[in-house]
């Protein structure tokens, strides 16, 4: 079976999916659009001038064409998985659709944050973690994935009872504040990381984070809650 993953994998997060597929004997390919860069300094200057004077991002256009060129090299696939498909132009989706009998999309963000209604018709199956999007658009519900190796509970020595990491979102933090109000009297150690770092003075969470135990890099919490994240994490203080 031949499976191709298409994504903007700036942080080499998605490549773990391809590696795992290869371990299972699948002929897997990764079209990493994020790895496409300018060939030289002259190309960077040309792109900068283009953006300033004619409002055209040549790098973006070349990245889109990079997908098409890569598909021409690897040929037709049994399945293609596109992560964050809204970042790819419709003309490119038309080409992708012709290179597989089963085209799959995985939405890292909700439709309210990254609208993708205009390209949904290109896919046979669409996965999403967002409950509202699943209900409204008929997506298939799926949780986020973590590529870290499994560690049995008996080998863990957690210093925290609860650890939560999330990308910054006002509504999400408001709900988190409600959760904190519920567990504040349980006398448990917990910590939260929000990305990117934002001012949280108006949220009661900030006071609690200052009081909680710092997480050890050599231990895991008893309960780990996570929203999708792809960038370097910095603890709120």
N, C-alpha and C positions, 0 to 999 in steps of 0.2 A: 504494500500500500504506500502511496505517495501523499504526504501531507505537507502543506506549506503554511507557515505562520507569517503574517504581515503586520508589522507594528512599528511605532516610534519608540524603540527600546533604548533610550538615552542612558539608562542606568543598568543595562544588561540584566534586567529582571526577567524578561520574557524568554531569554535564551535558555533558561532552565527547563522550559516546556519542551523545546526542541531537543535538548540533550536527553530528557527522559523518554521522549518518543524514540530516539535512536537506540537507547538502551533496550527498548522493547522490539527492536528489529525493524522499525518503520523507517522508510526512506523519507526523512524529514528535512525541510529547508526553512530558512529564516530570511525573509526580506526585511532587513532592519533599516528603515528609512532614516532613523536617527543617526546612523553611522555614516550617512552620506555627507561629505564635506566638500568645500571648494578645493580644486586641484592645486592652486597656488595663490600667492598674494595678489597677483593680477586679477584673478577671478573674483577675489573678495572686493577689490576696488571697483571692478565692473558692476558687481551686484549692488554695492553701496550707491554708486552713481545712478543706477537704474531705479532704485527705490526713491532716491531724492528727486530726480528730475522727471521721471515718467510714472512713478508710483507702482512699479512692477518689481516683484521679488523674484529674481531669476533663480535663486537657490530653491525656493518653494516649487517653482515649475520643474526644475531639474530633479527634485526629489520625487515628484509625481511621475515623471518619465522614467525614473530609476525603477519604479515598481514594474512598469510595462516591460522595460528592457530585461529585468531579472526574470520575469515570467517567460519571456521568449527563450531564455537560456535553459530553464529547467523543464519547460513543456507543461502539458496538461497534468493536473493533480486530481487525486481521488477526492480530497477534501482541502479546502482553504479556510483558515481561521483568520479573521481580521479583527484586531483589537483597536478600539477607538476608531471606528470606520468614518466618523464624521469629519476627521481630519484629512480625508482623501477626497479628491474631486470626483464628481459624478462620471466624467469621461473615463476616468481610470477604473471606477467600479464597473463600468460596462465591459471593460477589457477583462477584469478579474473574473467576472461572471462567466465569461466564455472559456475560462481555463479550468473549470471544475464543474462537476455535477452536483456537488454539495458545498454551498457557500455559507459559512457560519460567521456570526458577529458576536463579539463580547464587548459590552459597554462598561467601561471602567467607572463612568460617572452617570448620574441621572440625566434624563432628558431635559429637565429644567435647567441644569447647569451646562450641558452640551447637547443642544438640539440635534437630532439625527433623523427627523421624520422624512426628509427629502431623499434618503438613500435606503430606507428600510426594505423597499421592494426588491432590492438586489439579493436579499438573503433568504435562504431556506429556513434557517433557525437563528434566533437571536437570544442570547443569554444576558441577564441583568441581575444585579443584586438588589435593585430598588423595588420595593413592594408596590409602590404606586404605579411605576412604569409597567411592571408585570401585569397588574390588574387592568390598566387602561389599554395597553397595546398587545397583550397576549404573549409577552416574552416568556421564556423559560427561566425560572428562578434558579440562581446558582450563587453559592457563597464565593468570597474572595479566596485566592489560593496563596499558600506560603511554601516556598521552596526549601525551607530549612529541614534538615534531617530530623526524623522522629527521635525523640528522647523519652524513654519510659519514665513513668512517674517515680519509680523507686530510685532512679539515678538523679532526680532533681532535688535541689535544696532551695526552694523559693524563699526569698526574703519579703515578698509582697503577697498579699492575698488577692489583689486585683490590679491589673495593669491595662490601661486603655490608650491606644494611639490612633490619631485621626488627623485628616487634613482639616484646616480651619474652615468652619462653616457656622454662621451665627445660629441657625436653627438647631444644628447638631449640638452645639454647646449649651443651648437653652435646655434641650432634653437631658443632656449630661448633668446639668445643674439639678434637675429634678431627681435624677438617680442619686446624686450625692446627698441630697436632703434625706433620702430614704435610708441610706446606709451609714450616715454620719454617726448614728448612735450605736453602731454595731462593733465599734472598737476594732476595726481592721485596718491594715496597712495597704494603701493603694496609691497609684501614681498615674498621671495623665500626661501625654505628649501631644501637642497640637502643632501642625505644620501648615504653612510657615508660621513663625512666631508672631503673635499679635498681642496687643494690649488687652488684658482681661480684667482690668480693675473693677469693672462694673459687675463682674460675675463672681459669685461667692467661691467659685472653684479656686481662684487664685490664692485665697487665704488658706484653703485646705492643702493645696500643693506645697506650700512652704512648710507645713507641719509634718508632711509625710516622709517616710523613709526613702532614701535614694535607691534606685534599682541597681543591683549588682550585675555586671556584664557576664558573670559566671553562673548566674542562676536564672530561673524562670518563675513567673508568678503562678499561683495556684489556678487563677482564672485569667485568661488572656483574651481581651476584646480588641478587635482591630477593624478600622475602616481602611480602604485601599490607600496605600501611600507608596511613593516612588522616589522620594528625595531624602537627603540626609536629615536625620532627626535631631532636634535640639530641645532639651528639657525646659519647660516653662519654670521660671523662678519668681 
